[in-house]
Amino acid sequence: MSTSSLRRQMKNIVHNYSEAEIKVREATSNDPWGPSSSLMSEIADLTYNVVAFSEIMSMIWKRLNDHGKNWRHVYKVLPLHTAPALLAASPLL
């Protein structure tokens, strides 16, 4: 297990992130590879739950406002936010 993944797990525990928030954090991490399609699908499925949808959108908004060394957060959140499965699952549409 890498140092960054241990650090991410500790932050998840300390900040008491929900399952939905943890999945978004994993999908938009600073790791040099993109999120897996299975992870994107899990996040899209979570959007059917109103509470989880709110948590997902809140974390997406937080990630969109990152800057500097966290540029990958912004870069990776764009396909996550615009994924057709995620938008189709939106209770706001």
All heavy atoms as an XYZ file, in Angstrom:
740
protein
N       0.853     -1.172      0.000
C       0.000      0.000      0.000
C       0.899      1.236      0.000
O       1.835      1.330      0.773
C      -0.901     -0.034      1.228
C      -1.995      0.983      1.195
S      -3.129      0.823      2.581
C      -4.299     -0.304      1.890
N       0.593      2.180     -0.867
C       1.437      3.369     -0.993
C       1.151      4.384      0.110
O       0.118      4.336      0.782
C       1.225      4.012     -2.356
O      -0.063      4.583     -2.414
N       2.075      5.295      0.265
C       1.939      6.335      1.284
C       0.721      7.216      1.009
O      -0.019      7.563      1.925
C       3.210      7.206      1.312
O       4.333      6.363      1.481
C       3.154      8.227      2.417
N       0.513      7.553     -0.274
C      -0.623      8.414     -0.612
C      -1.946      7.734     -0.307
O      -2.907      8.374      0.127
C      -0.566      8.834     -2.080
O      -0.656      7.716     -2.924
N      -2.009      6.423     -0.518
C      -3.252      5.721     -0.233
C      -3.500      5.601      1.270
O      -4.640      5.707      1.721
C      -3.219      4.397     -0.966
O      -3.386      3.312     -0.315
N      -2.441      5.439      2.044
C      -2.595      5.444      3.509
C      -3.050      6.816      4.010
O      -3.928      6.911      4.866
C      -1.282      5.063      4.185
C      -0.913      3.592      4.161
C       0.498      3.389      4.688
C      -1.897      2.793      4.964
N      -2.445      7.848      3.458
C      -2.806      9.216      3.837
C      -4.276      9.503      3.488
O      -5.010     10.085      4.272
C      -1.874     10.213      3.150
C      -2.106     11.638      3.574
C      -1.083     12.619      3.004
N      -0.962     12.501      1.565
C       0.175     12.206      0.925
N       1.279     11.980      1.593
N       0.203     12.134     -0.384
N      -4.702      9.032      2.310
C      -6.088      9.232      1.882
C      -7.052      8.503      2.821
O      -8.093      9.042      3.207
C      -6.258      8.738      0.453
C      -7.565      9.158     -0.181
C      -7.661      8.768     -1.647
N      -6.509      9.200     -2.412
C      -5.732      8.384     -3.137
N      -5.993      7.093     -3.218
N      -4.707      8.850     -3.801
N      -6.702      7.283      3.226
C      -7.554      6.526      4.150
C      -7.649      7.216      5.499
O      -8.727      7.258      6.102
C      -7.026      5.111      4.324
C      -7.292      4.222      3.145
C      -6.772      2.815      3.352
O      -6.088      2.531      4.331
N      -7.091      1.922      2.424
N      -6.548      7.754      5.971
C      -6.554      8.476      7.252
C      -7.437      9.723      7.170
O      -8.205     10.012      8.086
C      -5.137      8.867      7.665
C      -4.292      7.694      8.119
S      -5.006      6.811      9.517
C      -4.956      8.059     10.767
N      -7.334     10.477      6.070
C      -8.179     11.666      5.891
C      -9.651     11.278      5.852
O     -10.496     11.981      6.400
C      -7.806     12.403      4.611
C      -6.587     13.255      4.722
C      -6.385     14.040      3.444
C      -5.176     14.926      3.539
N      -4.984     15.715      2.312
N      -9.957     10.159      5.190
C     -11.348      9.694      5.120
C     -11.897      9.420      6.512
O     -13.050      9.746      6.816
C     -11.455      8.442      4.256
C     -11.210      8.713      2.795
O     -11.301      9.845      2.334
N     -10.883      7.678      2.057
N     -11.071      8.827      7.375
C     -11.501      8.514      8.734
C     -11.612      9.780      9.576
O     -12.612      9.997     10.260
C     -10.522      7.499      9.390
C     -10.629      6.147      8.686
C     -10.791      7.361     10.876
C      -9.530      5.170      9.050
N     -10.591     10.624      9.513
C     -10.559     11.841     10.332
C     -11.710     12.779      9.968
O     -12.365     13.349     10.840
C      -9.198     12.562     10.182
C      -9.233     13.944     10.806
C      -8.098     11.717     10.809
N     -11.977     12.928      8.671
C     -13.045     13.832      8.235
C     -14.420     13.172      8.229
O     -15.414     13.817      7.902
C     -12.733     14.390      6.846
C     -11.571     15.327      6.830
N     -11.635     16.592      7.354
C     -10.306     15.176      6.374
C     -10.474     17.185      7.215
N      -9.628     16.340      6.622
N     -14.452     11.882      8.563
C     -15.711     11.141      8.641
C     -16.506     11.227      7.333
O     -17.703     11.505      7.331
C     -16.553     11.638      9.828
C     -17.611     10.644     10.213
O     -17.461      9.441      9.988
N     -18.696     11.130     10.784
N     -15.804     10.999      6.210
C     -16.459     11.048      4.903
C     -17.380      9.850      4.728
O     -17.094      8.750      5.198
C     -15.428     11.053      3.776
C     -14.677     12.356      3.634
C     -13.292     12.381      3.575
C     -15.350     13.564      3.536
C     -12.602     13.564      3.432
C     -14.664     14.759      3.398
C     -13.299     14.755      3.342
O     -12.622     15.929      3.197
N     -18.485     10.059      4.022
C     -19.430      8.984      3.725
C     -18.864      8.105      2.602
O     -17.868      8.439      1.959
C     -20.765      9.575      3.286
O     -20.618     10.197      2.017
N     -19.549      7.005      2.345
C     -19.139      6.093      1.264
C     -19.112      6.822     -0.076
O     -18.178      6.654     -0.864
C     -20.103      4.911      1.196
C     -19.838      3.969      0.043
C     -20.944      2.944     -0.165
O     -21.931      2.957      0.575
O     -20.778      2.129     -1.091
N     -20.122      7.638     -0.331
C     -20.197      8.381     -1.592
C     -19.039      9.368     -1.720
O     -18.407      9.463     -2.776
C     -21.535      9.113     -1.683
N     -18.746     10.086     -0.653
C     -17.650     11.057     -0.685
C     -16.304     10.366     -0.876
O     -15.446     10.858     -1.618
C     -17.642     11.876      0.604
C     -18.818     12.812      0.726
C     -18.948     13.427      2.104
O     -18.723     12.699      3.107
O     -19.251     14.637      2.178
N     -16.129      9.221     -0.251
C     -14.881      8.465     -0.390
C     -14.697      8.014     -1.834
O     -13.599      8.099     -2.391
C     -14.851      7.267      0.573
C     -14.716      7.769      2.022
C     -13.731      6.299      0.228
C     -14.918      6.704      3.077
N     -15.768      7.562     -2.465
C     -15.668      7.116     -3.856
C     -15.323      8.277     -4.782
O     -14.511      8.123     -5.695
C     -16.961      6.435     -4.290
C     -17.145      5.071     -3.648
C     -18.351      4.366     -4.185
C     -18.618      3.077     -3.472
N     -17.575      2.081     -3.557
N     -15.896      9.442     -4.559
C     -15.569     10.612     -5.379
C     -14.121     11.025     -5.145
O     -13.394     11.342     -6.086
C     -16.527     11.788     -5.099
C     -16.068     13.058     -5.818
C     -17.945     11.431     -5.513
N     -13.680     10.998     -3.888
C     -12.282     11.321     -3.579
C     -11.334     10.344     -4.272
O     -10.305     10.736     -4.797
C     -12.044     11.302     -2.067
C     -12.563     12.532     -1.357
C     -12.436     12.428      0.153
N     -11.156     11.945      0.634
C     -10.051     12.700      0.780
N     -10.104     13.964      0.477
N      -8.936     12.161      1.236
N     -11.707      9.069     -4.297
C     -10.872      8.060     -4.958
C     -10.837      8.299     -6.469
O      -9.785      8.211     -7.102
C     -11.414      6.667     -4.657
C     -10.587      5.549     -5.248
C     -11.168      4.170     -4.951
O     -12.000      4.044     -4.039
O     -10.762      3.232     -5.656
N     -11.986      8.613     -7.042
C     -12.065      8.837     -8.493
C     -11.318     10.093     -8.927
O     -10.844     10.175    -10.063
C     -13.529      8.928     -8.923
N     -11.211     11.069     -8.032
C     -10.579     12.346     -8.388
C      -9.259     12.562     -7.655
O      -8.854     13.698     -7.435
C     -11.540     13.511     -8.092
O     -11.857     13.520     -6.693
C     -12.803     13.424     -8.912
N      -8.592     11.489     -7.302
C      -7.332     11.590     -6.554
C      -6.220     12.173     -7.433
O      -6.376     12.321     -8.648
C      -6.917     10.216     -6.051
O      -6.547      9.401     -7.138
N      -5.095     12.464     -6.822
C      -3.933     12.980     -7.546
C      -3.119     11.880     -8.217
O      -2.071     12.157     -8.787
C      -3.030     13.771     -6.599
C      -3.424     15.229     -6.526
O      -3.964     15.777     -7.471
N      -3.155     15.842     -5.401
N      -3.582     10.642     -8.152
C      -2.873      9.552     -8.806
C      -2.812      9.814    -10.314
O      -3.741     10.404    -10.880
C      -3.571      8.215     -8.545
C      -3.553      7.824     -7.076
O      -2.634      8.276     -6.359
O      -4.452      7.076     -6.642
N      -1.727      9.387    -10.983
C      -1.552      9.714    -12.401
C      -2.473      8.962    -13.364
O      -2.431      9.188    -14.558
C      -0.079      9.368    -12.669
C       0.300      8.418    -11.610
C      -0.568      8.719    -10.423
N      -3.312      8.069    -12.881
C      -4.238      7.358    -13.746
C      -5.668      7.803    -13.442
O      -5.959      8.333    -12.386
C      -4.098      5.849    -13.581
C      -4.202      5.421    -12.156
C      -5.340      5.159    -11.452
C      -3.123      5.235    -11.234
N      -5.050      4.826    -10.162
C      -3.679      4.872     -9.994
C      -1.745      5.360    -11.327
C      -2.917      4.619     -8.873
C      -0.992      5.103    -10.198
C      -1.567      4.737     -8.998
N      -6.549      7.578    -14.393
C      -7.931      7.997    -14.236
C      -8.757      7.000    -13.448
O      -8.299      5.905    -13.132
N      -9.983      7.369    -13.136
C     -10.868      6.472    -12.383
C     -11.311      5.293    -13.247
O     -11.463      5.420    -14.461
C     -12.051      7.361    -12.016
C     -12.051      8.439    -13.027
C     -10.624      8.645    -13.429
N     -11.523      4.167    -12.614
C     -11.982      2.990    -13.353
C     -13.451      3.159    -13.729
O     -14.197      3.895    -13.083
C     -11.802      1.728    -12.505
O     -12.680      1.761    -11.404
N     -13.852      2.462    -14.773
C     -15.253      2.546    -15.194
C     -16.173      1.940    -14.135
O     -17.306      2.397    -13.966
C     -15.451      1.858    -16.541
O     -15.045      0.511    -16.464
N     -15.679      0.945    -13.403
C     -16.516      0.352    -12.354
C     -16.739      1.348    -11.213
O     -17.839      1.424    -10.657
C     -15.903     -0.943    -11.824
O     -14.631     -0.712    -11.275
N     -15.718      2.123    -10.878
C     -15.870      3.144     -9.835
C     -16.835      4.235    -10.299
O     -17.689      4.682     -9.534
C     -14.513      3.746     -9.471
C     -14.508      4.815     -8.387
C     -15.084      4.271     -7.078
C     -13.104      5.343     -8.169
N     -16.722      4.637    -11.556
C     -17.641      5.648    -12.105
C     -19.078      5.117    -12.070
O     -20.005      5.858    -11.750
C     -17.240      6.002    -13.539
C     -15.872      6.593    -13.664
S     -15.831      8.359    -13.678
C     -16.492      8.722    -15.261
N     -19.233      3.843    -12.375
C     -20.560      3.232    -12.351
C     -21.129      3.186    -10.934
O     -22.325      3.455    -10.732
C     -20.477      1.817    -12.934
O     -21.713      1.187    -12.867
N     -20.287      2.859     -9.961
C     -20.732      2.843     -8.562
C     -21.187      4.232     -8.119
O     -22.201      4.376     -7.426
C     -19.602      2.365     -7.652
C     -19.286      0.895     -7.775
C     -18.072      0.500     -6.945
O     -17.786      1.174     -5.935
O     -17.409     -0.487     -7.308
N     -20.446      5.246     -8.514
C     -20.815      6.622     -8.157
C     -22.138      6.989     -8.823
O     -23.012      7.584     -8.189
C     -19.696      7.606     -8.538
C     -18.458      7.347     -7.672
C     -20.161      9.058     -8.392
C     -17.213      8.087     -8.117
N     -22.297      6.614    -10.085
C     -23.554      6.893    -10.787
C     -24.723      6.200    -10.094
O     -25.799      6.786     -9.941
C     -23.454      6.445    -12.242
N     -24.532      4.963     -9.647
C     -25.597      4.239     -8.945
C     -25.951      4.918     -7.621
O     -27.118      4.933     -7.224
C     -25.191      2.789     -8.683
C     -25.168      1.946     -9.945
O     -25.774      2.358    -10.953
O     -24.531      0.872     -9.913
N     -24.952      5.471     -6.953
C     -25.203      6.146     -5.675
C     -26.046      7.414     -5.844
O     -26.679      7.864     -4.894
C     -23.881      6.494     -4.985
C     -23.145      5.329     -4.332
C     -21.747      5.759     -3.909
C     -23.920      4.814     -3.134
N     -26.065      7.982     -7.041
C     -26.817      9.223     -7.240
C     -28.334      9.014     -7.169
O     -29.072      9.984     -7.101
C     -26.464      9.895     -8.584
O     -26.804      9.029     -9.655
C     -25.005     10.272     -8.635
N     -28.789      7.769     -7.198
C     -30.227      7.515     -7.053
C     -30.698      7.770     -5.621
O     -31.891      7.949     -5.389
C     -30.565      6.080     -7.462
C     -30.513      5.874     -8.949
C     -29.424      5.247     -9.536
C     -31.541      6.323     -9.772
C     -29.370      5.059    -10.906
C     -31.490      6.149    -11.140
C     -30.402      5.511    -11.699
O     -30.341      5.338    -13.051
N     -29.768      7.777     -4.684
C     -30.075      8.092     -3.294
C     -29.923      9.605     -3.117
O     -28.861     10.163     -3.406
C     -29.097      7.345     -2.380
C     -29.316      7.614     -0.920
O     -29.558      8.742     -0.505
N     -29.206      6.573     -0.132
N     -30.958     10.281     -2.653
C     -30.957     11.739     -2.555
C     -29.835     12.250     -1.650
O     -29.165     13.229     -1.968
C     -32.333     12.256     -2.063
C     -32.320     13.753     -1.884
C     -33.422     11.836     -3.016
N     -29.611     11.587     -0.523
C     -28.561     12.015      0.408
C     -27.188     11.829     -0.236
O     -26.345     12.724     -0.201
C     -28.660     11.243      1.739
C     -27.492     11.572      2.646
C     -29.979     11.543      2.434
N     -26.966     10.660     -0.842
C     -25.684     10.386     -1.490
C     -25.457     11.345     -2.654
O     -24.339     11.819     -2.864
C     -25.627      8.942     -1.965
N     -26.515     11.652     -3.413
C     -26.399     12.589     -4.525
C     -25.907     13.946     -4.024
O     -25.020     14.556     -4.615
C     -27.745     12.749     -5.242
C     -27.715     13.758     -6.350
C     -27.173     13.417     -7.579
C     -28.203     15.034     -6.161
C     -27.129     14.342     -8.611
C     -28.163     15.966     -7.176
C     -27.627     15.619     -8.413
N     -26.476     14.410     -2.931
C     -26.065     15.685     -2.353
C     -24.596     15.645     -1.922
O     -23.848     16.606     -2.154
C     -26.966     16.005     -1.160
O     -26.505     17.127     -0.477
N     -24.186     14.549     -1.306
C     -22.791     14.401     -0.874
C     -21.843     14.355     -2.070
O     -20.768     14.964     -2.045
C     -22.632     13.137     -0.040
C     -23.361     13.198      1.285
C     -23.437     11.860      1.995
O     -23.119     10.820      1.370
O     -23.801     11.858      3.179
N     -22.244     13.656     -3.128
C     -21.425     13.556     -4.335
C     -21.256     14.931     -4.972
O     -20.144     15.342     -5.312
C     -22.042     12.553     -5.333
C     -21.896     11.129     -4.801
C     -21.412     12.687     -6.716
C     -22.714     10.092     -5.544
N     -22.363     15.653     -5.127
C     -22.287     16.968     -5.758
C     -21.488     17.948     -4.907
O     -20.746     18.781     -5.439
C     -23.690     17.504     -6.040
C     -24.447     16.689     -7.068
S     -23.536     16.381     -8.603
C     -23.500     18.021     -9.300
N     -21.592     17.843     -3.599
C     -20.811     18.695     -2.707
C     -19.315     18.424     -2.862
O     -18.499     19.357     -2.936
C     -21.255     18.462     -1.262
O     -20.455     19.181     -0.378
N     -18.940     17.158     -2.937
C     -17.525     16.811     -3.099
C     -17.033     17.204     -4.488
O     -15.899     17.669     -4.641
C     -17.319     15.308     -2.859
C     -15.873     14.876     -2.874
S     -14.797     15.689     -1.669
C     -15.390     14.965     -0.154
N     -17.873     17.046     -5.510
C     -17.493     17.475     -6.859
C     -17.231     18.979     -6.870
O     -16.246     19.450     -7.433
C     -18.580     17.081     -7.888
C     -18.495     15.576     -8.166
C     -18.442     17.874     -9.179
C     -19.590     15.046     -9.064
N     -18.110     19.748     -6.237
C     -17.930     21.198     -6.169
C     -16.630     21.549     -5.444
O     -15.881     22.433     -5.869
C     -19.116     21.837     -5.475
C     -19.017     23.328     -5.442
C     -18.758     24.104     -4.357
C     -19.153     24.216     -6.548
N     -18.724     25.419     -4.724
C     -18.960     25.523     -6.053
C     -19.412     24.036     -7.906
C     -19.019     26.647     -6.878
C     -19.474     25.156     -8.719
C     -19.282     26.432     -8.207
N     -16.362     20.845     -4.353
C     -15.132     21.070     -3.598
C     -13.913     20.780     -4.469
O     -12.945     21.541     -4.479
C     -15.132     20.182     -2.354
C     -13.965     20.386     -1.435
C     -14.116     19.507     -0.204
C     -12.946     19.654      0.733
N     -13.055     18.789      1.897
N     -13.950     19.674     -5.205
C     -12.835     19.301     -6.079
C     -12.665     20.293     -7.231
O     -11.550     20.577     -7.650
C     -13.037     17.901     -6.649
C     -12.970     16.801     -5.618
C     -11.633     16.743     -4.949
N     -11.342     15.381     -4.524
C     -10.276     15.021     -3.865
N      -9.374     15.893     -3.530
N     -10.089     13.771     -3.527
N     -13.767     20.819     -7.754
C     -13.673     21.800     -8.842
C     -12.979     23.088     -8.402
O     -12.415     23.804     -9.215
C     -15.065     22.136     -9.385
C     -15.643     21.163    -10.392
C     -17.094     21.506    -10.680
C     -14.830     21.148    -11.668
N     -13.027     23.378     -7.131
C     -12.418     24.606     -6.614
C     -10.979     24.414     -6.143
O     -10.386     25.347     -5.615
C     -13.274     25.173     -5.483
C     -14.541     25.779     -6.021
O     -14.500     26.607     -6.908
N     -15.670     25.327     -5.511
N     -10.412     23.220     -6.324
C      -9.009     22.996     -5.989
C      -8.121     23.689     -7.012
O      -8.532     23.964     -8.139
C      -8.685     21.491     -5.965
C      -9.126     20.823     -4.677
O      -9.427     21.543     -3.715
O      -9.172     19.581     -4.644
N      -6.896     23.949     -6.631
C      -5.941     24.581     -7.540
C      -4.514     24.224     -7.118
O      -4.314     23.492     -6.150
C      -6.142     26.093     -7.546
C      -5.983     26.730     -6.205
N      -6.969     26.681     -5.247
C      -4.936     27.391     -5.640
C      -6.544     27.307     -4.160
N      -5.314     27.735     -4.362
N      -3.549     24.735     -7.867
C      -2.151     24.491     -7.537
C      -1.756     23.050     -7.737
O      -2.001     22.464     -8.791
N      -1.161     22.452     -6.715
C      -0.660     21.079     -6.837
C      -1.783     20.051     -6.977
O      -1.541     18.908     -7.347
C       0.225     20.714     -5.649
C      -0.522     20.616     -4.334
C       0.381     20.160     -3.216
C      -0.455     19.978     -1.956
N       0.215     19.189     -0.970
N      -3.017     20.448     -6.724
C      -4.167     19.540     -6.843
C      -4.900     19.707     -8.173
O      -6.105     19.451     -8.264
C      -5.131     19.758     -5.673
C      -4.526     19.349     -4.356
O      -3.771     18.388     -4.282
N      -4.832     20.086     -3.318
N      -4.187     20.099     -9.211
C      -4.818     20.315    -10.513
C      -5.483     19.055    -11.052
O      -6.470     19.134    -11.782
C      -3.795     20.841    -11.519
C      -2.680     19.888    -11.828
C      -1.490     19.769    -11.174
C      -2.666     18.895    -12.859
N      -0.729     18.777    -11.739
C      -1.418     18.218    -12.776
C      -3.570     18.512    -13.845
C      -1.074     17.192    -13.632
C      -3.219     17.483    -14.709
C      -1.977     16.839    -14.596
N      -4.976     17.882    -10.669
C      -5.592     16.637    -11.150
C      -6.996     16.454    -10.589
O      -7.829     15.810    -11.221
C      -4.732     15.431    -10.778
C      -3.611     15.186    -11.738
C      -3.032     13.782    -11.546
N      -1.951     13.574    -12.462
C      -0.664     13.592    -12.124
N      -0.315     13.818    -10.877
N       0.264     13.375    -13.022
N      -7.289     16.991     -9.419
C      -8.648     16.905     -8.872
C      -9.629     17.538     -9.857
O     -10.677     16.963    -10.157
C      -8.753     17.637     -7.534
C      -7.976     16.992     -6.430
N      -7.822     17.599     -5.207
C      -7.319     15.821     -6.338
C      -7.105     16.831     -4.418
N      -6.780     15.735     -5.094
N      -9.285     18.726    -10.343
C     -10.155     19.441    -11.285
C     -10.235     18.673    -12.594
O     -11.318     18.473    -13.149
C      -9.633     20.874    -11.524
C     -10.499     21.606    -12.532
C      -9.563     21.639    -10.209
N      -9.100     18.233    -13.090
C      -9.025     17.511    -14.361
C      -9.864     16.230    -14.328
O     -10.557     15.906    -15.289
C      -7.562     17.194    -14.667
C      -7.333     16.473    -15.960
C      -7.460     17.123    -17.179
C      -6.980     15.124    -15.960
C      -7.241     16.458    -18.369
C      -6.763     14.445    -17.153
C      -6.893     15.119    -18.352
O      -6.679     14.457    -19.522
N      -9.823     15.506    -13.228
C     -10.527     14.233    -13.122
C     -11.999     14.366    -12.775
O     -12.786     13.455    -13.011
C      -9.848     13.346    -12.077
C      -8.513     12.805    -12.533
C      -7.949     11.925    -11.443
C      -6.760     11.151    -11.868
N      -6.310     10.242    -10.814
N     -12.386     15.486    -12.192
C     -13.792     15.636    -11.824
C     -14.652     15.961    -13.047
O     -15.841     15.665    -13.058
C     -13.967     16.691    -10.708
C     -14.030     18.090    -11.258
C     -15.206     16.403     -9.894
N     -14.066     16.523    -14.087
C     -14.847     16.893    -15.267
C     -15.521     15.702    -15.943
O     -16.726     15.742    -16.175
C     -13.990     17.697    -16.245
C     -13.529     19.046    -15.693
C     -12.593     19.723    -16.677
C     -14.705     19.927    -15.359
N     -14.794     14.613    -16.251
C     -15.509     13.471    -16.838
C     -16.480     12.823    -15.858
O     -17.503     12.284    -16.258
C     -14.402     12.490    -17.239
C     -13.157     12.977    -16.624
C     -13.359     14.400    -16.219
N     -16.169     12.890    -14.579
C     -17.058     12.317    -13.569
C     -18.369     13.098    -13.534
O     -19.449     12.528    -13.466
C     -16.390     12.355    -12.194
C     -17.191     11.816    -11.020
C     -17.372     10.317    -11.184
C     -16.489     12.120     -9.721
N     -18.267     14.400    -13.590
C     -19.447     15.249    -13.522
C     -20.274     15.193    -14.798
O     -21.489     15.320    -14.763
C     -19.031     16.693    -13.228
C     -20.186     17.606    -13.056
N     -20.608     18.438    -14.047
C     -21.029     17.791    -12.014
C     -21.670     19.111    -13.615
N     -21.929     18.743    -12.395
N     -19.615     15.013    -15.925
C     -20.342     15.014    -17.191
C     -20.680     13.620    -17.693
O     -21.226     13.486    -18.772
C     -19.525     15.750    -18.271
O     -18.270     15.102    -18.405
C     -19.311     17.202    -17.907
N     -20.366     12.603    -16.927
C     -20.678     11.233    -17.353
C     -22.176     11.094    -17.568
O     -22.971     11.463    -16.708
C     -20.200     10.242    -16.295
N     -22.572     10.585    -18.702
C     -24.017     10.450    -18.993
C     -24.768      9.642    -17.931
O     -25.896      9.989    -17.586
C     -24.046      9.725    -20.335
C     -22.721      9.986    -20.947
C     -21.763     10.158    -19.815
N     -24.143      8.624    -17.396
C     -24.820      7.819    -16.370
C     -25.098      8.651    -15.127
O     -26.146      8.534    -14.508
C     -23.980      6.597    -16.018
N     -24.159      9.503    -14.767
C     -24.334     10.340    -13.586
C     -25.443     11.361    -13.827
O     -26.300     11.572    -12.976
C     -23.025     11.052    -13.224
C     -23.053     11.966    -12.012
C     -23.390     11.166    -10.762
C     -21.720     12.663    -11.838
N     -25.432     11.988    -14.978
C     -26.449     12.991    -15.267
C     -27.834     12.371    -15.420
O     -28.824     12.949    -15.016
C     -26.071     13.782    -16.516
C     -24.832     14.660    -16.373
C     -24.487     15.311    -17.689
C     -25.014     15.695    -15.294
N     -27.891     11.195    -15.997
C     -29.186     10.505    -16.172
C     -29.769     10.102    -14.832
O     -30.982     10.027    -14.667
C     -29.016      9.277    -17.056
N     -28.917      9.868    -13.858
C     -29.382      9.444    -12.541
C     -29.780     10.622    -11.669
O     -30.334     10.431    -10.599
C     -28.290      8.648    -11.847
N     -29.512     11.829    -12.119
C     -29.765     13.007    -11.316
C     -31.252     13.176    -11.017
O     -32.073     13.217    -11.923
C     -29.261     14.249    -12.050
O     -29.671     15.402    -11.394
N     -31.609     13.292     -9.748
C     -33.014     13.497     -9.414
C     -33.480     14.915     -9.758
O     -34.657     15.199     -9.725
C     -33.051     13.275     -7.903
C     -31.673     13.515     -7.428
C     -30.765     13.167     -8.574
N     -32.558     15.782    -10.139
C     -32.919     17.158    -10.468
C     -33.362     17.313    -11.897
O     -33.907     18.345    -12.279
C     -31.722     18.092    -10.202
C     -31.230     18.114     -8.753
C     -30.004     19.015     -8.632
C     -32.314     18.579     -7.816
N     -33.137     16.297    -12.740
C     -33.531     16.398    -14.150
C     -34.964     16.023    -14.349
O     -35.545     15.246    -13.724
C     -32.631     15.523    -15.020
C     -31.187     15.950    -15.070
C     -30.391     14.985    -15.965
C     -31.038     17.341    -15.598
